[in-house]
Structures are given as C-alpha cells and as structure tokens.
Amino acid sequence: MRRMRFLLALALTTGLVAACDGMAFTLDDVTQKLTITNASASQSAVVLVDFGESHASFRMAPGAVRTATVLGASGYTLEVLAPDLPGGASYQAQLVKARSDLLDLVGTPYLTGANLQAFLGELDKVQTALSQLHGSTTSQSCSHDAAESGHNQVTITYSLPPGADSGLWELACG
C-alpha cells in the first residue's frame, strides 16, 4: 500500500495524470491540508501535527495561521503543549486546580444571572481541556477524520479562567 501511494504521489507530482476507469486524478485529489489558527491574543503555541505516517511540529505566534499539507492522510491528530509551565508543574494538576477553584464558587452569592452563565462557560472550558489530555500531563490533543474536500481546519485559543493562576487551551478540531 505504501509503495502504491509513493508511485501515485510520484506520478502526480511530476505532472502526469493517472487515469482509472475514465476518471482523472490530480494532486489535489490525494492531498489533505490542515489549516491551524492560533486565535490567541497573547499566547504563542507549540503545535505537533500527526497524519499517521507524517508528522510536523512548529511554534505559532499569537494570531498566526499555518498550513500542514500531506498526501493520502485519512485523519489527523493535533497536539498543543501546555503554556509556560513552571518547573516541575503538571498541566493536568493546574487544570484540576482551576476546576476545583471554580467549583468552590458554587453556592456563593457571586453565581447569579450573567455570572452564572460565565461560570458555566468557564467550567465547561476547563472540563473540555481535561478531557483532551488523553493521559498526558503536559499537552492537550484532538483528532479528526480528514475532510472529503481535503481542507481541514483547527482553531486553538488560549484563555485564562477568572481567578485562575494559569490558562488553558481550547482546541476546536473538525
């Protein structure tokens, strides 16, 4: 299978067109592009992209957009390293503490009306970040099947929950 992909990729990259049952294929037919946007206003990100047999890693400045391109991928996993962890700290422990701090607000007069809505939103962000650890203590990740169109989009956003000492990544894969 690998040899077939290599031969197909070689034929397509040299400008030849492969025909199969009357259908013409081009490089775009087997290329997957993953566009990653760091929507953070102030936090750079270290991003790792895994397409199964191909990998890429890079640092993204706040507001940056990068595109990773690969031939023949059926899906991808994007991993973002924890932001600025102090020596010996665990991103997982920081997220658990942020969740605990938010839960300490339950039953206080602070949680009414708009504050309750904001609280629930922040608690959801922390819980989602915890669920994206997948056993890691230093990074979050999300995976998705490759889009039929070949164009895939991921947005990463850094946020700092109110009252928290450290922030978290929000990953939107899909």
Buried (B, 14 or more C-beta within 10 A) or exposed (E): EEEEEEEBBEBBEEEEEBEEEEEEBEBEEBBBBBBBBBBBEEBBBBBBBBBEEBEBEEEBEEEBEBEBBBBBBEBBBBBBBBBEBEEEBBBBEBBEBBBEBBEEBEEEEEBEEEBEEEBEEBBEBBEBBBEBBEEBBEBBBBBBEBBEEBBBBBBBBBBBBEEBEBBBBBBBBE
